[in-house]
């Protein structure tokens, strides 16, 4: 029993130690050093890029989940879902290179007002990266909806699409929202895509058609210069708080799933 308690306490202790390490690194000359770009601008830039990526990935992922869970033949689902989940295993540096070498130049060629390094390019590649998380977890949530609810709806004369809209999706809503929040947390914490594609450090703003400075892009470039900038630790602390908030919301929604269903 003591060993189990110690094992359960280790993640909490590690989180507290991580927060203490970041606070110690950010504390300089008796105060917390803020980034030159402004912490508020960095947080807003992070939310803009991650929010745009989620807005792109959520409807596509939800449609993919509906197809895999409700319409795909078993033999087709056996290779479609592993192929979709394979995207989650692609190293993020690959996504970053795709954003810089393919997506950014292509967007600039089609839409000249879009910079090669832009929030839009980063958002599109981030959407591709978080798509497997939303699709796979949403499909799992849809498959846990009791068959009796589906059959009762169909027996009352509802079409299959009507049954999905009225019965299956509301019942699976907590799982779908939790999957979305986990994807948002991953998007906010992504470093390579943000560093390579979102901003080049030349401009700071919230226009996704231009370079957008984010918390992770600032940390990525600061880490290349060295670990002696206290403001980098402040940005890391802000990012940790945002990620913990997203994970906390997702965890709370999963725990309330039975009551919402």
Secondary structure as UniProt FT lines:
FT   HELIX           2..26
FT   STRAND          27..28
FT   TURN            29..30
FT   STRAND          31..32
FT   TURN            36..37
FT   HELIX           39..66
FT   HELIX           67..71
FT   HELIX           74..86
FT   HELIX           87..89
FT   HELIX           92..98
FT   HELIX           99..103
FT   HELIX           104..110
FT   TURN            112..113
FT   HELIX           119..143
FT   HELIX           147..155
FT   TURN            156..157
FT   HELIX           160..163
FT   HELIX           164..168
FT   HELIX           169..171
FT   HELIX           173..189
FT   HELIX           192..193
FT   HELIX           194..198
FT   TURN            208..209
FT   HELIX           215..225
FT   HELIX           230..255
FT   HELIX           257..260
//
